[in-house]
Amino acid sequence: MNMVLVDPEQVYVIRKALPAVTKVWLQEVLGVSETTWRSLRDGRPIRQSTYDRLLARLERAEIGAPPARAGHGASA
């Protein structure tokens, strides 16, 4: 399992994307749990796949796109 340490300055930028640091906003905006958020905040490593997902969600949040919701995609 690949792990990554996120720079504290980047954690600050990520935090600014959240209206509030709550379970709901962490999931809606970033797609991460409170446990992952605590790891980020406290300078502990997180999984690379989680970090990749977080960056993708953060990018969507910055351009104003609505968050993706599992199971609510268009069907054929």
N, C-alpha and C positions, 0 to 999 in steps of 0.2 A: 504494500500500500504506500503510495507516494504522498508525502506530507509537505506542507509549505508554511513558512512563517511570513506573516503579512506585516509590512512596515507600519509602525504606529501612525505615521502621517497618512498612509492610505486608509487605515482604520478610521481616522478622523474624517476623511472625505466620505467614506461609506456611511458613517454616522450621520453626516449632514443630509444624506438622501432620505433619512427616515423622519417622518413626522413626529414619531415618538418611539422610544425603545420599549416596545411591548411585544408579546408573543405574536399578536395578530399582525402588526406592522413588519416584524422580522420575516414572517412567512410571506405576507403579501408582496412586499417590496423586494426582499433579497432572497427569499426561498430558503432561509436557514432557521435553525432552532435556537432557542435561548442558550442551550449548551454550547453550540457553535459560536454564538455571539460572545459568550463569556470567554471562550478560548481566544477569539480575536482580540477582544478588549484587554485580556490579561497577557497577551504576547505569547500564547501557546500555539503550537502548530495545528493546522486543520488539514483535512484531506484535499489533495489537488483537485479531485472531481468536484468537491463542494466549493472550492475557491473559483473554479471555472464557471460553475453555475451562478455563483454570487456575482461575478463580473458581468455575465450575460444579462442577469436580471437588473443589475445596476445600470448597465448601458440602456436597457429598455426604459427604466425609470427616468433617466436623464433626458431622453428624447420625448417623454410624455406618453409613451405607449402603455396601454393597460397591461397589468400583469397577466401572464399566461396561467390558465387554470387547468389542472389535470382533469381529463375526462369531459371537457367541454369544447372539444375541437369540432370542426365541421365534419359531417359524415357524408359518405358518397351516396 
